[in-house]
Amino acid sequence: MTNKHEAGIQIARQLRTTEHAVDSALAEMFRLGARMIEGRKAASLAAAVGQDSLSDIVTGLSALNTARIATVSAHTGLLNVAEGHGVVWRLDGPTETKPVPPGSRPTAQLVAVA
């Protein structure tokens, strides 16, 4: 295996780690917002209590969503770079179902076993 293939595998692993980290951060922030609302209601506090903090959470969610969109876009870009340079960067076989982009057709999958 050449250096570019090793690099491709390392990048693919880091990309997957990054995608999962962004998803986890989004999920945690969603839970925090929900817990804030549930706590306020359980304490019989007015809706205005904590509103500024809830707005901050919503702003954070938007920022994390923007990061997720960028990560997904980078994934597509890296796939195109890899295919353009003949780099096999698929991890140890398909572990996640991927959508087929509109206007494209499925291609044969190359698998690199690390």
N, C-alpha and C positions, 0 to 999 in steps of 0.2 A: 504494500500500500504506500502511495506517495505522500509527501508532506501535505499536499493540498487536500488529500482525502482525510488525513488525520486531523487537519485543521477544520475541515468540514464537519467531522464527527464531533469535535470539541465545541464548535459553534452551535451545532444542532442541539447538543445536550444543554448548553447554556441558554439557548433560546427557549427550550422547553421549561427549564427551571424558571426563567424570567416570566414566561406566560403564566405558569402556575402561581408564582409569587404575586403577580398583579391581580390575578383572580382571587387569591386568598385575601389580599388587602381590600379589594372591593367587597368581598363577602363580610369581612370583619367590620368594615365601616357601615355596611347595611345593617348588620346586627346591632352596632352601637346606636345608630339612629332609632331603630325599632325599640331598643331597650330604654332609650331616653323617653320616648313617647309613652311606652308602657309604664315606666316608673312615675312619670308625671301624672298619668291617669290614676294609678294605684294610690298615689299620695293625695288625690283629689285637689290637684293644683290647677290653676287656670291655664288655658292654652298658651297664653303669653309667656308663662314661666319657661325659661330656657330656649325661647324662640331664636335668639341670636346665636346660641350655640348650635341649635339644630340647623340653622342656615349655614353655619360654618361646615357642618357635616355634609350637607347637600353640596356645597362648593367643593369639598374634598372628593365627594363621589364623582362629581363632574370631571375633576382633574384626573382621578384614577381611570375614569372611562376614556378620557383622551389618551392616557398612557396605554390603555389596553388597545385602543384603535391603532395607535402608532406601532405597538408591538406586533399586532396581527399584520399590519402593512409591511413591517420589516421582514416578517416571516415570508411573505409572498415575494418580496424583493430578493431575499437571500436564496430562496428556492430558484428564482430565475437566474441569479448569478451562478449558483451551483450547476444548474443544467447547462448554462452557456459555456461553462468551463469544464464540463465532464466530471464534475465532482460528485462522488457518491457520499451523501451526508445523511442518509436515512438512518435512524437509530436501529436498534436490535429488532427490527420488524415493526409492523404497524401496531401502535399501541393506542391510537386515537383515530376515530373516524374523521376524515377531513372532507369539507364540502368541495365539490367540483365547481370552479368559477364559471359564471355564465359565459357562454360562447366558446368554452373549451371542451375538450374531450379527455376522458381519463387516459393516462399513459401507463406504460409498464412501470412497475415500481422496482427500484434497485435497492437492495438491502445490504448494508455494511454491518457485519457482526464484529462487535468490539470485544 
